[in-house]
């Protein structure tokens, strides 16, 4: 089922110049994460990396220093529940 919600974009502190990090719901379920390498002069996009499952109705992406420096955290509405995912570098 196609999604009608959009993704979420932030500039993280990963790398020297900071990377653009994007998380979007996938039409087939779950989420996709891709990022732009701000340290590479060609500014390539890397990914996507897929995670989560089920119908995702919306997602929010934040970078936090709680517990680990540079942790990316995603909170996503999955049906009637909230899913929480994190990535450490």
N, C-alpha and C positions, 0 to 999 in steps of 0.2 A: 504494500500500500504506500503510495507516495506521501511524503511528509509536507506539511504546509508551514513548518517552523524553520527559522533560519539558524545559522550557527553562531558561534561566539568567537571573537578575535581579541587577543591581547598582545602586547609587546612584553616579553619576559626578559629577565636578566641573564638568561643563558647565553653563553658566548661573550665576546668582548663588547660587541655593539648592541647586543640584545636581539633576540629572534622574534619573529611574528609566529604566534601559536594559534591554530584554528581547530575548533571542535565543532562538528556538524552531525546531526542525526542522519542515519542511513535509511534509505527507502525500504530496505529489506530487514531493518531492525538493527539495534545497536548504534554505536557512534563511530566516527572516523576522526582521527587526529592527524594533522599535517602541520609542518612548520617550515618557515623560510630561514635559511642560514644567513644571518646578518654579517658573518665574518668572511664569507666567500664573495669576492667581487662580482661574480655572476648572479648572486642572490637566488640560488636555486630553491625550489620547494622540495621537501623531503616527505616521503610517505605516500599514501596514508597508512596509518596503523589502525586496525579495527579492534574494538573492544565493546563490552556490554552485549546485551541481547534484548529481544523484545521490542515492542513499539516504543519509541522515544518521542515524547511530545514537546520537549524543550530541554535545553542544557545551558549551564552557566560554567564558565572557566575562570579560575583565579590562580594566582601564584601566591604562595604563602611561605613564611619562614617558620611557621609553627612546627616544631619537632625536627625539621630538616630544611636547610637553606635551598631555595630554588624548587621546592616541591610544587608541581602543578596539580590542582584539584578540580574535579568536575562533579557537579551535582546535576543529575538529570531526572526529569519526570518520566517514569516508566510505568505506564498505565496509572494505577491509583497509588503508586509508591514512589519514593525518591531513592535513586541509586547514587552511591558515592564511589568515586574512583580517584586514585592518585598515582602520580608518576614521580619517581625520584631520579635525579641525575647524578 
